Amino acid sequence: MSKISIDKDCCKGCFICLTVCPKGIFKKTKKRNKYGTTMPEAVNTDECVQCRMCERMCPDGAINVEGGDNNEN
């Protein structure tokens, strides 16, 4: 299972993660960071396939994906 974290201080709420995730892991929320930016949330992370498209496409580097086969030693 993957652990997906979003850095609330870096995220600017562009929601690119919602469009690039092939499994629809990210959802819009009404939660805001200290800058007033609406934040996405990672839900159903057990369905994540560790493609890391969210990490690659996030313009602010606010998303981190941990776990799954890609991180095992």
VOMIKOL-451375 format. One record per residue (C-alpha): residue in one letter; z, y, x; residue number from 1. Coordinates in nm, 2 decimals. Layout:
VOMIKOL-451375
+------+--------+--------+--------+-----+
: code :     pz :     py :     px : pos :
+------+--------+--------+--------+-----+
:    A :      Z :      Y :      X : NUM :
...
+------+--------+--------+--------+-----+
This chain:
VOMIKOL-451375
+------+--------+--------+--------+-----+
: code :     pz :     py :     px : pos :
+------+--------+--------+--------+-----+
:    M :   0.00 :   0.00 :   0.00 :   1 :
:    S :  -0.08 :   0.35 :   0.12 :   2 :
:    K :   0.15 :   0.64 :   0.15 :   3 :
:    I :  -0.04 :   0.96 :   0.08 :   4 :
:    S :   0.13 :   1.29 :   0.16 :   5 :
:    I :   0.01 :   1.64 :   0.08 :   6 :
:    D :   0.15 :   1.93 :   0.29 :   7 :
:    K :   0.26 :   2.17 :   0.03 :   8 :
:    D :   0.26 :   2.46 :   0.28 :   9 :
:    C :  -0.10 :   2.40 :   0.39 :  10 :
:    C :  -0.27 :   2.31 :   0.06 :  11 :
:    K :  -0.46 :   2.59 :  -0.10 :  12 :
:    G :  -0.54 :   2.41 :  -0.42 :  13 :
:    C :  -0.91 :   2.37 :  -0.37 :  14 :
:    F :  -0.90 :   2.02 :  -0.53 :  15 :
:    I :  -1.17 :   1.88 :  -0.31 :  16 :
:    C :  -0.96 :   1.57 :  -0.28 :  17 :
:    L :  -1.01 :   1.51 :  -0.66 :  18 :
:    T :  -1.38 :   1.50 :  -0.62 :  19 :
:    V :  -1.41 :   1.29 :  -0.30 :  20 :
:    C :  -1.16 :   1.01 :  -0.38 :  21 :
:    P :  -1.36 :   0.71 :  -0.50 :  22 :
:    K :  -1.05 :   0.57 :  -0.67 :  23 :
:    G :  -0.94 :   0.89 :  -0.85 :  24 :
:    I :  -0.60 :   0.88 :  -0.68 :  25 :
:    F :  -0.55 :   1.26 :  -0.70 :  26 :
:    K :  -0.46 :   1.45 :  -1.02 :  27 :
:    K :  -0.42 :   1.82 :  -1.10 :  28 :
:    T :  -0.06 :   1.93 :  -1.17 :  29 :
:    K :   0.12 :   2.24 :  -1.27 :  30 :
:    K :   0.34 :   2.23 :  -0.96 :  31 :
:    R :   0.31 :   2.53 :  -0.73 :  32 :
:    N :   0.39 :   2.58 :  -0.37 :  33 :
:    K :   0.57 :   2.88 :  -0.23 :  34 :
:    Y :   0.25 :   3.08 :  -0.23 :  35 :
:    G :   0.18 :   3.01 :  -0.60 :  36 :
:    T :  -0.10 :   2.77 :  -0.53 :  37 :
:    T :  -0.14 :   2.49 :  -0.79 :  38 :
:    M :  -0.10 :   2.16 :  -0.61 :  39 :
:    P :  -0.27 :   1.82 :  -0.65 :  40 :
:    E :  -0.06 :   1.50 :  -0.66 :  41 :
:    A :  -0.14 :   1.15 :  -0.54 :  42 :
:    V :  -0.08 :   0.89 :  -0.82 :  43 :
:    N :  -0.16 :   0.52 :  -0.83 :  44 :
:    T :  -0.15 :   0.50 :  -0.45 :  45 :
:    D :  -0.16 :   0.12 :  -0.47 :  46 :
:    E :  -0.53 :   0.16 :  -0.56 :  47 :
:    C :  -0.61 :   0.35 :  -0.24 :  48 :
:    V :  -0.87 :   0.18 :  -0.02 :  49 :
:    Q :  -0.78 :   0.39 :   0.29 :  50 :
:    C :  -1.13 :   0.54 :   0.32 :  51 :
:    R :  -0.95 :   0.86 :   0.42 :  52 :
:    M :  -1.22 :   1.08 :   0.26 :  53 :
:    C :  -0.94 :   1.30 :   0.13 :  54 :
:    E :  -0.81 :   1.35 :   0.49 :  55 :
:    R :  -1.16 :   1.42 :   0.63 :  56 :
:    M :  -1.27 :   1.66 :   0.36 :  57 :
:    C :  -0.95 :   1.86 :   0.32 :  58 :
:    P :  -1.04 :   2.20 :   0.47 :  59 :
:    D :  -0.68 :   2.27 :   0.56 :  60 :
:    G :  -0.58 :   1.93 :   0.69 :  61 :
:    A :  -0.31 :   1.91 :   0.43 :  62 :
:    I :  -0.35 :   1.54 :   0.34 :  63 :
:    N :  -0.22 :   1.24 :   0.54 :  64 :
:    V :  -0.29 :   0.88 :   0.45 :  65 :
:    E :  -0.06 :   0.62 :   0.61 :  66 :
:    G :  -0.04 :   0.24 :   0.56 :  67 :
:    G :  -0.30 :  -0.02 :   0.49 :  68 :
:    D :  -0.50 :  -0.23 :   0.74 :  69 :
:    N :  -0.63 :   0.08 :   0.92 :  70 :
:    N :  -0.29 :   0.17 :   1.06 :  71 :
:    E :  -0.16 :  -0.18 :   1.16 :  72 :
:    N :  -0.12 :  -0.25 :   1.53 :  73 :
+------+--------+--------+--------+-----+
